[in-house]
Amino acid sequence: METKVEQAQDFFKVLRDRHSVRHYDPTVTISQADLQDMLKEATLAPSSANLQPWRFLVITDQALKEKLLPIANHQQQVVDASAVIAILGDLEGYKQAERIYEQAVASGYMDEELKQSFITRITNGYASMSAEKIKNIVLIDGGLIAMQLMLIAKAKGYDTVPMGGFHPEQFKEAFGISERYIPVMLLPVGKASESAHSSPRLAVNDVTFWNKMTEGE
Ligand SMILES: Cc1cc2nc3c(=O)[nH]c(=O)nc-3n(C[C@H](O)[C@H](O)[C@H](O)COP(=O)(O)O)c2cc1C
């Protein structure tokens, strides 16, 4: 019982201590193994039909970070952070359904018949879905994993900043990313060189409606 409370407090500390960091110590490197661990934990995030359409392009090479600088509106954090994780949404992620549900069968969570019916439903569902709807799904799933990744990084003593301030088409072209993928966000990860400040939030009452929506201000 006591342990549970302690864990919860740690979690809330991580939540409160996470701030967008824009100044990084350029001498800090994060090993590929550490980055991989963070990504592994992050992939525990939920996703639509568990299709996990997130893909990561991890940029650690200094020359590539420099190449990213003008594409990211010269935001210096892409050069100074240890790594920039580009979170991409795979518009064809649903094609992994067989592989994913196979694992569910192997783990005993699903039988073969249920697996087949899920796959048929997913395949037919995505085949009749508009491109815009698929894009929305991968953006939502990409946002969920981005948040999870930021908190995991903070829990491990690293800092991050979610970045939408870049040119997605230029980014795709410069990094050889095909039309199959949609850039969701860039996520520099590293160690802050200056402590970041907390930013204001609207009051819960300003953003919450109970049972009935009314016009906000
Ligand atoms: C989708 C998205 C895009 C953002 N793009 C940028 C960006 O390009 N550059 C930047 O410095 N911060 C960016 N931010 C960070 C926000 O400014 C920041 O999250 C917000 O001010 C709240 O501060 P906090 O993250 O420290 O709590 C972005 C945040 C989100 C969620």
The ligand as a Gaussian input file, in Angstrom:
#p B3LYP/6-31G(d) Opt

LIG

0 1
 C        2.189000      20.407000     -30.864000
 C        3.200000      21.307000     -30.179000
 C        4.084000      22.027000     -30.938000
 C        5.051000      22.819000     -30.310000
 N        6.003000      23.433000     -31.074000
 C        7.025000      24.075000     -30.467000
 C        8.113000      24.573000     -31.234000
 O        8.170000      24.441000     -32.444000
 N        9.108000      25.210000     -30.578000
 C        9.113000      25.355000     -29.214000
 O       10.057000      25.935000     -28.692000
 N        8.093000      24.869000     -28.463000
 C        7.062000      24.232000     -29.040000
 N        6.060000      23.694000     -28.293000
 C        6.127000      23.769000     -26.823000
 C        5.039000      24.660000     -26.223000
 O        5.346000      26.011000     -26.435000
 C        4.942000      24.320000     -24.723000
 O        4.572000      22.971000     -24.577000
 C        3.930000      25.193000     -23.995000
 O        4.329000      26.539000     -24.015000
 C        3.746000      24.756000     -22.549000
 O        4.984000      24.760000     -21.869000
 P        5.577000      23.468000     -21.174000
 O        5.754000      22.412000     -22.224000
 O        6.895000      23.914000     -20.595000
 O        4.625000      23.035000     -20.105000
 C        5.073000      22.929000     -28.896000
 C        4.149000      22.196000     -28.143000
 C        3.243000      21.379000     -28.765000
 C        2.305000      20.562000     -27.908000

